[in-house]
Amino acid sequence: MNLDDRLKEKGIVSNELLGGQFERMATYKTDGTLRIEATPDFIAEVGWSPGQTIVLQNWDEICRLRDFLNGLVPIPVSKQEEEGYLERATA
C-alpha cells in the first residue's frame, strides 16, 4: 500500500504542510471539508496540549477564503520596524 492509498483510506484527497516542520497542516477531505490544524505542543508531565482545528464546511467557504487570501498583499516593513518587532518579541 502506497502513501496515496493510505491517505484515501483516511478520507484525505490532499494535504499540505504549512509553516515549519509539522507546525500546521491543511487537509482537503473526501467529505468536501478543508481542515487547517495546528500541531499541539507536548508538555512534560502533562501530555499533549489541545490542538486547534479550523474546518471550512463546504466548497463555497473554501472559495471565499481563497478569494480573500488572493486579495491580500504583503505589508512592507522597514528594517527599523522589523528590529523593533524582534526586540519586543524576544523581550
C-alpha positions in Angstrom: 0.0 0.0 0.0 1.5 3.3 -1.0 1.1 6.7 0.6 -1.8 7.8 -1.7 -3.7 4.6 -0.8 -3.2 5.3 3.0 -4.4 8.9 2.6 -7.5 7.8 0.6 -8.3 5.2 3.4 -8.3 8.1 5.9 -10.6 10.1 3.6 -7.9 12.6 2.5 -7.8 14.0 -1.0 -4.8 16.2 -0.5 -2.8 17.7 2.3 -0.2 20.4 2.7 2.3 21.3 5.5 2.2 24.9 6.5 4.8 26.7 8.4 7.8 24.8 9.7 8.1 21.2 10.5 4.6 20.0 11.1 3.5 23.3 12.7 0.3 23.4 10.8 -1.4 21.2 8.1 -4.2 21.9 5.7 -6.2 18.8 4.7 -8.8 18.6 2.0 -11.1 15.6 2.8 -13.3 13.4 0.7 -16.4 14.8 2.6 -15.7 18.2 1.0 -14.3 19.9 4.1 -11.0 21.7 4.4 -9.3 21.3 7.8 -6.5 23.6 9.0 -4.9 22.1 12.1 -2.2 23.4 14.4 0.0 20.7 15.8 -0.4 20.6 19.6 2.6 21.1 21.9 3.8 18.3 24.1 4.1 19.5 27.8 6.2 17.3 30.1 4.3 15.6 32.8 1.0 16.9 31.3 1.0 15.4 27.8 -0.3 16.9 24.6 -2.0 20.3 24.8 -5.3 20.6 23.0 -4.8 21.2 19.3 -6.7 23.8 17.3 -8.6 23.0 14.1 -10.5 25.2 11.7 -12.9 23.5 9.4 -14.4 25.1 6.3 -17.6 23.2 5.8 -18.1 23.3 2.0 -16.7 24.4 -1.3 -18.3 27.9 -1.1 -16.5 28.6 2.2 -13.2 27.3 0.7 -13.6 29.6 -2.3 -14.4 32.6 -0.1 -11.3 32.1 1.9 -9.2 31.6 -1.3 -10.6 34.8 -2.8 -9.9 36.7 0.5 -6.3 35.4 0.6 -5.7 36.2 -3.1 -6.8 39.8 -2.4 -4.1 40.3 0.3 -0.8 41.9 -0.4 2.4 41.8 1.8 2.7 44.7 4.2 6.1 46.3 3.7 8.1 46.5 6.9 11.1 48.8 7.2 14.3 47.4 8.7 13.8 49.7 11.8 10.2 48.4 12.4 11.4 44.8 11.9 14.1 45.2 14.5 11.5 46.8 16.9 9.2 43.8 16.4 12.1 41.4 17.1 13.1 43.2 20.2 9.6 43.1 21.6 9.1 39.5 20.6 12.3 38.4 22.3 12.0 40.6 25.5 
